[in-house]
Amino acid sequence: MLLYIVFAQKDCFMYKHIFSRMVLVLLLVIVITNVVNAQQNTCQTGFRLIAHAMGEACVSEDVQRVVVLEWSYVEDVLALGVMPVGVADIDGYNNWVKIEPQLDPTVVDVGTRQEPNLEVIASLNPDLIIAPSFRVANNYEALRAIAPILVFDAYPTEISHYDEMLNTFTTIAVALNRQAQAESVLSQMQAYFASANQALVDAGRANETFILAQTFLHSDVPTFRLFTDNSLAVQVLTQIGLTNAWDDAPQQYGYTTVNFEAFADIGDTNFFYIAQPDYQSALVVSPLWTALPFVNSDHAYWLGGDVWLFGGPLSMQVLVDTVLDAMGISPVVTNTCATDFRLVIDAMGEGVCVPQNPKRVVALSELDIDALLALGIQPVAVTNGRGQTTPPRYLSQYLGTDVVSTGTFYQPNLEIILAQNPDLILFAGFTDADVLSQLNAIAPVFNAATPAESWQTHLTRVGEVFNMQAEADSLIQAYDARIAHLRDSLADAIGDEFVVVRWSAEGPQMMASRVISIRVLTDLGLVLPTNIPDLQDGHAHTPPLSLEKLDIVDVDWVFIGTLAGEGDAVDALQSALQTPLFQSLDIVKNNRYFLIDGSIWTSLGGYLGVMTILDDIQTIIIERTNS
């Protein structure tokens, strides 16, 4: 379905923005409807059929482990709050794609985009692979034998590359069950485009012409890619109110490759170009360059050497920001909030109107509770700790006696929250659209972090909400200083392997890389075993292990705890510790296992949590090692 929208007046960009949000919602509905219509009992229970550029795939309804073979789709996955387990050419991605969030260090490089390593991909046990059609024609069947694969045509001829970006992003969102995040990301993108347009209007530069180019040396000849109207980047710059002056016919890859001769008939225009720094230095002194009209008029704008023009919604915002910055223009951030409120951007890029001075705050994740208490703010109500029937055990000493429990993280009690009359609700990482809608009817809801982001990023955003950025920065610096000090004390252990084990009534589970203690231990220089795929990012933890397989935890250092302080899990752990199988492990013989508080070591937390863990490490590792 193609929608053509015509606006007659130049000053109606806000109406275009509002209507764009409606179109984005409609686009998501269309994609979801197509998926539903495709399902004709061709997939087993728990999977759904999704059409793509090279066929159809039965994709799990609970995708956890994604391998991505093209940078644009890596960006899409990250923008939706999902950290892939494998990515092609990570160094190249990091060099070119400048967005937040960034790839986690635990993500595995699976080879080049042109020739990914199939063995490495298979070893990651993915449940979804995402790739472009122009790169996987020769190995499509081999990849499909590893896991379901979604293939996209990055350079279609029947629609613009911008429309293809939207279609691909929304399809990936459906495959990952991230439709709400997709709507938020695309809405924020449109809002940013609207602010950029307003900034151009205010600067008196709206409707100016431009040419967008990449330039480089090819066989020692200065070569230029001039982008055509169907390209993604040109479509974006057109949306913010500029007009493309390069009128060549649309090209498959969205650009025409030319040399200096093509500039003979080009007059003055805004010439935005990307060039590597060393080539840029030589280009600007070339007589052919200095003779060009747009150079003489100071309308040639170097955008740097690493602006990514083939990405997704986040890269397009970076492009707009880079272009405006080169022009000396700042985007206008419009605060549409009521009096006594201000606009703060949350983890999903969504603007939230928060009170100027929040007084009654409800915290619905461990991260939120931790951040508030670390900043000296007492919430009126908080979630229970995961696997616990009370607020997080490790935070009990900091919470006021009158704080109210709202129930579990996944099912907060809305009546209890409403009764607290909150003026702000913090809910990091939660994505259930129905629950969020009901919470927003009670008070503004602010999401301070996606599941892939660090506690430091979360704390920084919470600090911004409460105008306590300096205090948040100070806490992060204190953590960094403590890590540096303890690394010196642990110098002999750097590079050692470790596991953190949560013991449940069903057996031991090894925790994966997003758990807070894992981040602390890796900051200290210890490493997770690489031979256990479930410990890589994308999993919360391994399935419960039988006692007969306990030898898999027999690494250099082992930390064992339970979520609850009493009950079946504690009894099961105490019983297991006495078994001959456990007593035969090298970690027991070498005194290298430690009993820890699983409510923090095997869950989520923030500054107070990591400092508690560092206290434990100083006590149980360093003192034992030195004794």
C-alpha positions as CSV (number, residue, x, y, z in Angstrom):
1,M,0.0,0.0,0.0
2,L,1.4,3.4,-1.0
3,L,0.0,6.6,0.6
4,Y,0.5,9.9,-1.2
5,I,0.0,13.0,1.0
6,V,0.0,16.5,-0.4
7,F,0.3,19.6,1.8
8,A,-0.2,22.9,0.0
9,Q,1.2,25.3,2.7
10,K,4.8,25.6,3.7
11,D,4.0,26.3,7.3
12,C,2.1,23.0,7.9
13,F,5.0,20.8,8.9
14,M,3.5,20.1,12.3
15,Y,0.3,18.8,10.7
16,K,2.5,16.6,8.5
17,H,4.2,15.4,11.7
18,I,0.9,14.5,13.4
19,F,-0.3,12.8,10.2
20,S,3.0,11.0,9.9
21,R,2.4,9.3,13.3
22,M,-0.9,8.1,12.0
23,V,0.8,6.7,8.9
24,L,3.5,4.9,11.0
25,V,0.8,3.3,13.1
26,L,-1.0,2.2,9.9
27,L,2.2,0.8,8.5
28,L,2.7,-1.4,11.6
29,V,-0.9,-2.5,11.3
30,I,-0.4,-3.4,7.6
31,V,2.8,-5.4,8.4
32,I,1.1,-7.3,11.3
33,T,-2.0,-8.0,9.1
34,N,0.2,-9.4,6.4
35,V,1.9,-11.7,8.9
36,V,-1.5,-12.9,10.2
37,N,-2.9,-13.4,6.6
38,A,0.2,-15.4,5.7
39,Q,-0.4,-17.8,8.6
40,Q,-2.3,-20.7,7.0
41,N,-1.3,-23.4,9.5
42,T,2.1,-23.7,7.8
43,C,4.1,-23.1,11.0
44,Q,4.1,-25.2,14.1
45,T,2.7,-23.8,17.4
46,G,4.9,-21.0,18.7
47,F,6.0,-19.8,15.3
48,R,4.5,-17.5,12.7
49,L,5.0,-17.2,9.0
50,I,6.7,-14.0,7.8
51,A,7.2,-13.2,4.1
52,H,10.5,-11.7,3.0
53,A,12.4,-10.9,-0.2
54,M,13.5,-14.5,-0.9
55,G,10.4,-16.4,0.4
56,E,8.8,-17.1,3.7
57,A,10.1,-18.1,7.1
58,C,8.5,-19.6,10.2
59,V,9.9,-17.3,12.9
60,S,9.6,-18.0,16.7
61,E,7.2,-15.9,18.6
62,D,9.8,-15.5,21.2
63,V,13.0,-14.6,19.4
64,Q,16.0,-14.3,21.8
65,R,19.2,-14.9,19.7
66,V,19.6,-12.9,16.5
67,V,22.5,-12.9,14.1
68,V,22.6,-9.9,11.7
69,L,24.6,-9.8,8.5
70,E,24.2,-6.2,7.4
71,W,24.9,-3.0,9.3
72,S,21.6,-1.3,8.5
73,Y,19.7,-4.2,10.1
74,V,22.1,-4.3,13.1
75,E,21.0,-0.7,13.7
76,D,17.3,-1.7,13.4
77,V,17.7,-4.5,16.0
78,L,19.5,-2.2,18.4
79,A,17.0,0.6,18.0
80,L,14.3,-1.9,19.0
81,G,16.1,-2.7,22.2
82,V,17.5,-6.1,21.2
83,M,21.2,-6.9,21.4
84,P,22.2,-9.4,18.6
85,V,24.4,-12.4,19.5
86,G,26.3,-12.2,16.3
87,V,27.1,-9.4,13.7
88,A,29.1,-9.4,10.5
89,D,32.2,-7.1,10.4
90,I,31.8,-5.5,13.8
91,D,34.9,-3.3,13.3
92,G,33.4,-1.8,10.2
93,Y,30.0,-1.3,11.9
94,N,31.6,0.6,14.8
95,N,33.7,2.7,12.3
96,W,30.7,3.8,10.3
97,V,27.4,3.5,12.3
98,K,27.5,6.2,15.0
99,I,24.3,5.6,17.0
100,E,23.3,4.8,20.6
101,P,22.9,2.1,21.8
102,Q,26.2,0.6,20.8
103,L,27.0,-3.1,20.3
104,D,27.8,-4.9,23.5
105,P,31.4,-6.2,23.8
106,T,30.0,-9.8,24.1
107,V,28.5,-9.7,20.5
108,V,30.4,-12.2,18.3
109,D,31.9,-11.2,15.0
110,V,30.7,-13.7,12.4
111,G,33.0,-12.7,9.6
112,T,32.6,-10.4,6.7
113,R,29.2,-9.2,5.3
114,Q,30.1,-10.8,1.9
115,E,31.3,-14.1,3.3
116,P,30.0,-14.7,6.9
117,N,31.4,-17.7,8.7
118,L,28.7,-20.3,8.8
119,E,30.4,-22.4,11.5
120,V,30.6,-19.4,13.9
121,I,26.9,-18.5,13.1
122,A,25.8,-22.1,13.9
123,S,27.8,-22.1,17.1
124,L,25.8,-19.2,18.4
125,N,22.6,-21.2,18.1
126,P,20.5,-18.3,16.7
127,D,16.8,-18.5,16.4
128,L,16.7,-15.8,13.7
129,I,19.1,-14.5,11.0
130,I,18.6,-11.2,9.2
131,A,20.4,-10.4,6.0
132,P,20.2,-8.5,2.7
133,S,19.2,-10.3,-0.5
134,F,22.2,-9.0,-2.5
135,R,24.7,-10.6,-0.2
136,V,23.1,-14.0,0.6
137,A,22.1,-15.3,-2.9
138,N,24.9,-17.9,-2.8
139,N,24.6,-19.1,0.8
140,Y,20.9,-18.6,1.5
141,E,20.1,-22.3,1.8
142,A,23.1,-22.9,4.1
143,L,22.0,-20.1,6.3
144,R,18.4,-21.3,6.3
145,A,19.6,-24.7,7.5
146,I,21.0,-23.0,10.6
147,A,18.0,-20.9,11.6
148,P,15.0,-19.1,10.1
149,I,16.2,-16.2,8.0
150,L,14.6,-13.0,7.0
151,V,16.0,-11.4,3.8
152,F,15.3,-7.8,2.7
153,D,15.9,-6.0,-0.6
154,A,17.9,-3.0,0.4
155,Y,17.7,-1.4,-3.0
156,P,14.3,-1.9,-4.5
157,T,13.3,-0.2,-7.8
158,E,9.5,-0.1,-7.3
159,I,9.6,2.1,-4.1
160,S,12.0,4.6,-2.6
161,H,14.8,3.4,-0.3
162,Y,13.1,5.4,2.5
163,D,9.9,3.4,2.1
164,E,12.0,0.2,2.1
165,M,13.7,1.3,5.3
166,L,10.3,1.8,7.0
167,N,9.0,-1.5,5.7
168,T,12.1,-3.4,6.8
169,F,12.2,-1.8,10.2
170,T,8.5,-2.5,10.9
171,T,8.8,-6.1,9.7
172,I,11.8,-6.7,12.0
173,A,9.8,-5.2,14.8
174,V,7.0,-7.7,14.2
175,A,9.5,-10.6,14.1
176,L,11.0,-9.5,17.5
177,N,7.6,-8.6,19.1
178,R,8.8,-4.9,19.4
179,Q,5.9,-3.1,17.6
180,A,5.5,-0.6,20.4
181,Q,9.2,0.3,20.3
182,A,9.1,0.6,16.5
183,E,6.2,3.1,16.7
184,S,8.1,5.1,19.3
185,V,11.4,5.1,17.3
186,L,9.7,6.2,14.1
187,S,7.6,8.8,15.9
188,Q,10.7,10.2,17.4
189,M,12.4,10.3,14.0
190,Q,9.5,12.2,12.6
191,A,9.5,14.6,15.5
192,Y,13.2,15.2,15.0
193,F,12.6,15.9,11.3
194,A,9.9,18.4,12.3
195,S,12.3,20.2,14.6
196,A,15.0,20.3,11.9
197,N,12.5,21.8,9.5
198,Q,11.6,24.4,12.0
199,A,15.2,25.2,12.6
200,L,15.8,25.7,8.8
201,V,12.7,28.0,8.7
202,D,13.9,30.0,11.6
203,A,17.3,30.4,10.0
204,G,15.8,31.5,6.7
205,R,17.2,28.5,4.8
206,A,14.2,26.3,4.2
207,N,13.6,25.1,0.6
208,E,17.3,25.7,-0.3
209,T,18.8,23.3,-2.8
210,F,21.5,20.8,-2.0
211,I,23.6,17.9,-3.4
212,L,24.7,15.1,-1.2
213,A,27.9,13.3,-2.1
214,Q,30.5,10.7,-1.0
215,T,33.9,11.4,-2.5
216,F,37.1,9.4,-2.7
217,L,40.0,8.5,-4.9
218,H,39.5,5.7,-7.4
219,S,42.6,4.8,-9.5
220,D,44.0,8.1,-8.3
221,V,41.1,10.0,-9.8
222,P,38.7,12.1,-7.6
223,T,35.4,10.3,-7.7
224,F,32.0,11.4,-6.5
225,R,28.8,9.5,-5.7
226,L,26.0,12.0,-6.1
227,F,22.8,10.8,-4.5
228,T,19.6,10.7,-6.4
229,D,16.0,11.3,-5.4
230,N,15.2,7.7,-4.6
231,S,18.0,7.3,-2.1
232,L,17.3,7.1,1.6
233,A,19.5,10.0,2.6
234,V,18.1,12.4,0.0
235,Q,14.5,11.5,0.9
236,V,15.3,12.4,4.5
237,L,16.9,15.7,3.7
238,T,13.9,16.5,1.5
239,Q,11.6,15.8,4.4
240,I,13.3,18.4,6.6
241,G,12.7,21.0,3.9
242,L,15.6,21.0,1.5
243,T,15.5,20.3,-2.3
244,N,17.8,18.0,-4.2
245,A,19.7,19.8,-7.0
246,W,21.1,16.6,-8.5
247,D,18.4,15.7,-11.0
248,D,19.7,12.5,-12.5
249,A,17.3,9.6,-12.9
250,P,16.8,7.4,-9.8
251,Q,19.6,4.7,-9.6
252,Q,19.4,1.2,-8.1
253,Y,21.8,2.1,-5.4
254,G,20.6,5.6,-5.0
255,Y,23.6,7.5,-6.5
256,T,25.4,8.3,-9.7
257,T,29.2,7.9,-9.8
258,V,30.9,10.9,-11.6
259,N,34.1,12.9,-11.7
260,F,34.8,16.6,-11.8
261,E,33.4,16.9,-15.3
262,A,29.9,16.4,-14.0
263,F,30.1,19.8,-12.1
264,A,30.4,21.8,-15.3
265,D,26.7,22.7,-15.2
266,I,26.2,22.9,-11.5
267,G,26.0,26.3,-10.0
268,D,25.8,27.5,-6.4
269,T,24.1,25.0,-4.0
270,N,24.6,23.5,-0.6
271,F,27.1,20.7,-1.3
272,F,27.2,18.2,1.6
273,Y,30.0,15.7,1.2
274,I,31.6,12.9,3.0
275,A,35.3,12.3,2.6
276,Q,38.0,10.6,4.7
277,P,40.2,13.2,6.5
278,D,43.4,12.6,4.5
279,Y,41.6,12.9,1.2
280,Q,39.7,15.9,2.4
281,S,42.9,17.7,3.1
282,A,44.1,17.1,-0.4
283,L,40.7,17.9,-2.0
284,V,40.3,21.4,-0.5
285,V,43.5,22.6,-2.1
286,S,42.8,21.1,-5.6
287,P,42.4,23.9,-8.2
288,L,39.5,21.9,-9.7
289,W,37.7,22.0,-6.3
290,T,38.4,25.6,-5.4
291,A,37.0,26.7,-8.8
292,L,33.6,25.3,-8.1
293,P,30.8,27.9,-7.5
294,F,29.5,26.3,-4.2
295,V,33.1,26.2,-2.9
296,N,33.6,29.9,-3.6
297,S,30.3,30.8,-1.9
298,D,31.3,28.8,1.2
299,H,28.4,26.4,0.6
300,A,30.6,23.3,0.6
301,Y,30.0,21.4,3.8
302,W,32.3,18.6,4.9
303,L,30.3,16.1,7.0
304,G,33.3,14.1,8.1
305,G,34.4,10.7,6.9
306,D,32.0,8.4,8.7
307,V,28.4,9.5,8.2
308,W,26.4,6.4,7.4
309,L,23.9,7.1,4.6
310,F,22.4,3.6,4.2
311,G,21.1,3.0,7.8
312,G,17.9,3.1,9.7
313,P,15.9,5.6,11.7
314,L,18.7,6.4,14.2
315,S,21.3,6.9,11.5
316,M,19.0,9.2,9.6
317,Q,18.7,11.4,12.7
318,V,22.5,11.5,12.9
319,L,22.6,12.5,9.3
320,V,20.2,15.4,9.9
321,D,22.0,16.5,13.0
322,T,25.4,16.4,11.1
323,V,24.0,18.4,8.2
324,L,22.4,21.1,10.4
325,D,25.6,21.3,12.5
326,A,27.7,21.8,9.3
327,M,25.3,24.6,8.3
328,G,25.7,26.2,11.8
329,I,22.0,25.5,12.7
330,S,20.7,23.8,15.8
331,P,17.5,21.8,15.8
332,V,14.6,23.3,17.7
333,V,13.4,21.1,20.6
334,T,9.8,22.1,21.1
335,N,8.6,21.8,24.7
336,T,4.9,21.2,24.3
337,C,4.5,20.4,28.0
338,A,2.2,22.1,30.4
339,T,3.3,24.6,33.0
340,D,5.5,23.0,35.7
341,F,6.5,20.2,33.4
342,R,9.5,19.8,31.0
343,L,10.3,17.6,28.1
344,V,12.9,14.8,28.7
345,I,13.9,12.2,26.1
346,D,13.6,8.6,27.4
347,A,15.5,5.5,26.4
348,M,13.2,4.8,23.4
349,G,13.8,8.4,22.0
350,E,10.3,9.4,23.1
351,G,9.7,12.8,24.7
352,V,8.1,12.6,28.1
353,C,6.6,15.5,30.0
354,V,7.9,15.1,33.5
355,P,7.2,17.3,36.5
356,Q,9.7,20.0,37.1
357,N,10.1,18.7,40.7
358,P,8.7,15.2,41.1
359,K,7.5,14.5,44.6
360,R,5.7,11.1,44.5
361,V,7.6,8.7,42.4
362,V,6.7,5.0,41.7
363,A,9.6,2.8,40.7
364,L,8.7,-0.4,38.8
365,S,12.1,-2.0,38.2
366,E,15.1,-2.8,40.3
367,L,17.2,-0.3,38.3
368,D,14.7,2.5,39.0
369,I,14.6,1.8,42.7
370,D,18.4,1.6,42.9
371,A,18.9,4.8,41.0
372,L,16.4,6.8,43.1
373,L,17.9,5.6,46.4
374,A,21.5,6.3,45.1
375,L,20.4,9.8,44.3
376,G,18.8,10.2,47.8
377,I,15.2,10.1,46.5
378,Q,12.7,8.0,48.4
379,P,10.0,6.4,46.1
380,V,6.4,6.1,47.5
381,A,5.9,2.6,45.9
382,V,8.2,0.0,44.3
383,T,8.2,-3.4,42.6
384,N,9.1,-6.6,44.3
385,G,12.4,-8.1,43.5
386,R,12.4,-10.8,40.8
387,G,11.7,-14.1,42.4
388,Q,10.9,-12.4,45.7
389,T,7.6,-11.5,47.5
390,T,9.0,-8.2,48.8
391,P,10.9,-5.3,47.3
392,P,14.5,-6.2,46.3
393,R,16.3,-7.7,49.3
394,Y,19.5,-5.9,48.8
395,L,17.8,-2.5,48.8
396,S,15.7,-3.1,52.0
397,Q,18.2,-1.2,54.2
398,Y,17.8,1.9,52.1
399,L,14.0,2.0,51.6
400,G,11.7,3.9,53.9
401,T,9.4,2.0,56.3
402,D,6.3,3.3,54.6
403,V,7.1,2.3,51.0
404,V,4.4,0.3,49.4
405,S,4.9,-2.8,47.2
406,T,3.3,-2.7,43.7
407,G,3.6,-6.5,43.1
408,T,5.8,-8.2,40.5
409,F,7.7,-6.5,37.7
410,Y,5.6,-8.0,34.9
411,Q,2.3,-7.5,36.6
412,P,2.2,-4.3,38.7
413,N,-0.9,-3.7,40.7
414,L,-2.5,-0.7,39.0
415,E,-5.0,-0.1,41.9
416,I,-2.1,0.2,44.4
417,I,-0.2,2.5,42.1
418,L,-3.3,4.7,41.6
419,A,-3.8,4.9,45.3
420,Q,-0.4,6.4,45.8
421,N,-1.3,9.4,43.7
422,P,2.1,9.4,41.9
423,D,3.3,12.3,39.8
424,L,5.9,10.2,38.0
425,I,6.3,6.5,37.2
426,L,9.7,5.0,36.3
427,F,9.6,1.7,34.5
428,A,12.9,0.8,32.9
429,G,12.9,-1.9,30.1
430,F,9.1,-2.6,30.2
431,T,7.4,-2.9,26.9
432,D,3.8,-4.2,27.4
433,A,1.9,-1.5,25.4
434,D,-1.4,-2.2,27.2
435,V,0.0,-1.9,30.7
436,L,2.0,1.2,29.7
437,S,-1.1,2.8,28.4
438,Q,-2.9,2.2,31.7
439,L,0.0,3.5,33.7
440,N,0.2,6.7,31.5
441,A,-3.4,7.3,32.4
442,I,-2.2,7.5,36.1
443,A,1.0,9.6,35.7
444,P,3.8,10.2,33.2
445,V,5.8,7.0,32.6
446,F,9.5,7.4,31.9
447,N,11.6,4.5,30.6
448,A,15.3,5.2,31.5
449,A,17.0,2.3,29.8
450,T,16.5,-0.5,27.3
451,P,17.4,-4.1,28.3
452,A,20.7,-3.7,26.3
453,E,21.9,-0.6,28.1
454,S,24.1,-0.3,31.1
455,W,23.2,0.8,34.6
456,Q,25.4,3.9,34.0
457,T,23.2,5.0,31.1
458,H,20.1,4.4,33.1
459,L,21.4,6.4,36.1
460,T,22.4,9.3,33.8
461,R,18.8,9.5,32.4
462,V,17.3,9.3,35.9
463,G,19.6,12.1,36.9
464,E,18.4,14.2,34.0
465,V,14.8,13.6,35.0
466,F,15.5,15.0,38.5
467,N,18.0,17.7,37.5
468,M,20.7,15.7,39.3
469,Q,23.1,15.1,36.4
470,A,26.1,16.1,38.4
471,E,25.2,13.7,41.3
472,A,24.7,10.9,38.8
473,D,28.1,11.6,37.1
474,S,29.8,11.6,40.6
475,L,28.4,8.2,41.4
476,I,29.6,6.7,38.1
477,Q,33.1,8.2,38.6
478,A,33.1,6.6,42.1
479,Y,32.4,3.2,40.6
480,D,35.1,3.7,38.0
481,A,37.7,4.6,40.7
482,R,36.7,1.6,42.8
483,I,37.1,-0.7,39.7
484,A,40.5,0.7,39.0
485,H,41.6,0.1,42.6
486,L,40.3,-3.4,42.8
487,R,41.8,-4.4,39.4
488,D,45.2,-3.7,40.9
489,S,44.4,-6.0,43.8
490,L,43.1,-8.7,41.4
491,A,46.0,-8.4,38.9
492,D,46.8,-12.2,39.2
493,A,43.2,-13.1,38.4
494,I,42.7,-10.9,35.3
495,G,41.7,-13.2,32.4
496,D,40.4,-16.0,34.7
497,E,37.1,-17.6,33.8
498,F,34.1,-17.2,36.1
499,V,30.5,-18.1,36.3
500,V,27.7,-16.7,38.5
501,V,25.1,-19.4,39.4
502,R,21.5,-18.8,40.5
503,W,20.3,-21.9,42.3
504,S,16.6,-22.6,42.0
505,A,14.4,-25.5,43.2
506,E,14.8,-27.0,39.7
507,G,18.6,-26.8,39.8
508,P,21.5,-24.4,39.0
509,Q,21.3,-21.8,36.2
510,M,24.4,-19.9,35.0
511,M,23.7,-16.2,34.5
512,A,24.5,-14.5,31.2
513,S,26.1,-11.2,30.3
514,R,23.4,-8.7,31.1
515,V,23.2,-9.6,34.8
516,I,24.7,-6.8,36.8
517,S,27.4,-9.0,38.5
518,I,28.6,-10.2,35.2
519,R,29.2,-6.6,34.1
520,V,31.1,-5.9,37.3
521,L,33.3,-8.9,37.0
522,T,34.1,-8.3,33.4
523,D,35.0,-4.7,34.3
524,L,37.5,-6.2,36.7
525,G,39.1,-8.2,34.0
526,L,37.6,-11.7,34.5
527,V,35.9,-13.4,31.6
528,L,32.9,-15.7,30.9
529,P,33.6,-19.1,29.5
530,T,33.4,-18.9,25.7
531,N,32.4,-22.6,25.2
532,I,28.9,-22.2,26.7
533,P,26.6,-20.5,24.1
534,D,23.9,-19.7,26.5
535,L,26.2,-17.4,28.5
536,Q,26.5,-15.1,25.5
537,D,24.3,-12.0,25.2
538,G,20.7,-12.7,24.3
539,H,20.0,-15.2,27.0
540,A,19.1,-14.3,30.6
541,H,20.7,-17.6,31.9
542,T,21.1,-21.2,31.0
543,P,18.4,-23.8,31.5
544,P,18.6,-25.5,34.9
545,L,21.4,-28.0,35.0
546,S,21.2,-31.5,36.4
547,L,23.6,-32.3,39.2
548,E,25.3,-34.8,36.9
549,K,26.4,-31.8,34.7
550,L,27.8,-29.7,37.5
551,D,31.3,-30.1,36.1
552,I,30.4,-27.4,33.5
553,V,30.7,-24.8,36.3
554,D,34.1,-26.0,37.3
555,V,36.0,-22.9,36.1
556,D,38.4,-20.6,37.9
557,W,35.9,-18.7,40.1
558,V,32.2,-19.6,40.9
559,F,29.7,-17.4,42.7
560,I,26.5,-19.2,43.9
561,G,23.3,-17.7,45.3
562,T,19.5,-17.8,45.4
563,L,17.0,-15.1,44.6
564,A,14.9,-15.7,47.7
565,G,16.4,-15.7,51.2
566,E,14.5,-18.8,52.2
567,G,12.4,-21.6,50.7
568,D,12.8,-24.4,48.3
569,A,15.7,-22.9,46.4
570,V,17.8,-22.3,49.5
571,D,17.0,-25.9,50.7
572,A,18.0,-27.3,47.3
573,L,21.3,-25.4,47.3
574,Q,22.2,-26.4,50.9
575,S,21.5,-30.1,50.0
576,A,23.5,-29.9,46.8
577,L,26.6,-28.4,48.5
578,Q,26.9,-31.6,50.5
579,T,26.7,-34.1,47.6
580,P,29.8,-36.0,46.5
581,L,29.4,-34.6,43.0
582,F,29.7,-31.0,44.3
583,Q,32.5,-31.8,46.7
584,S,34.5,-33.4,44.0
585,L,34.7,-30.2,41.9
586,D,38.1,-28.4,41.7
587,I,36.4,-25.1,42.8
588,V,35.7,-26.8,46.1
589,K,39.2,-28.3,46.4
590,N,40.8,-25.0,45.5
591,N,38.5,-22.9,47.7
592,R,37.3,-21.0,44.6
593,Y,33.5,-21.0,45.1
594,F,31.6,-18.3,47.1
595,L,28.1,-18.1,48.4
596,I,26.6,-14.7,47.6
597,D,23.3,-12.8,47.8
598,G,21.5,-13.9,44.6
599,S,18.9,-11.1,44.9
600,I,21.6,-8.7,43.6
601,W,24.3,-11.0,42.1
602,T,21.9,-12.9,39.8
603,S,19.4,-10.1,39.0
604,L,19.4,-6.4,37.9
605,G,20.5,-3.3,39.7
606,G,22.3,0.0,39.6
607,Y,24.9,1.9,41.6
608,L,24.0,0.5,45.0
609,G,24.0,-3.0,43.6
610,V,27.4,-2.8,41.9
611,M,29.0,-1.3,45.0
612,T,27.5,-4.1,47.1
613,I,29.0,-6.6,44.7
614,L,32.3,-4.9,44.9
615,D,32.2,-5.0,48.7
616,D,31.6,-8.8,48.3
617,I,34.4,-9.2,45.9
618,Q,36.8,-7.3,48.1
619,T,35.8,-9.5,51.1
620,I,35.4,-13.0,49.5
621,I,38.0,-13.0,46.8
622,I,40.8,-10.6,47.6
623,E,40.9,-11.3,51.3
624,R,40.7,-15.1,50.7
625,T,43.3,-14.9,48.0
626,N,45.7,-13.0,50.3
627,S,45.0,-15.1,53.4
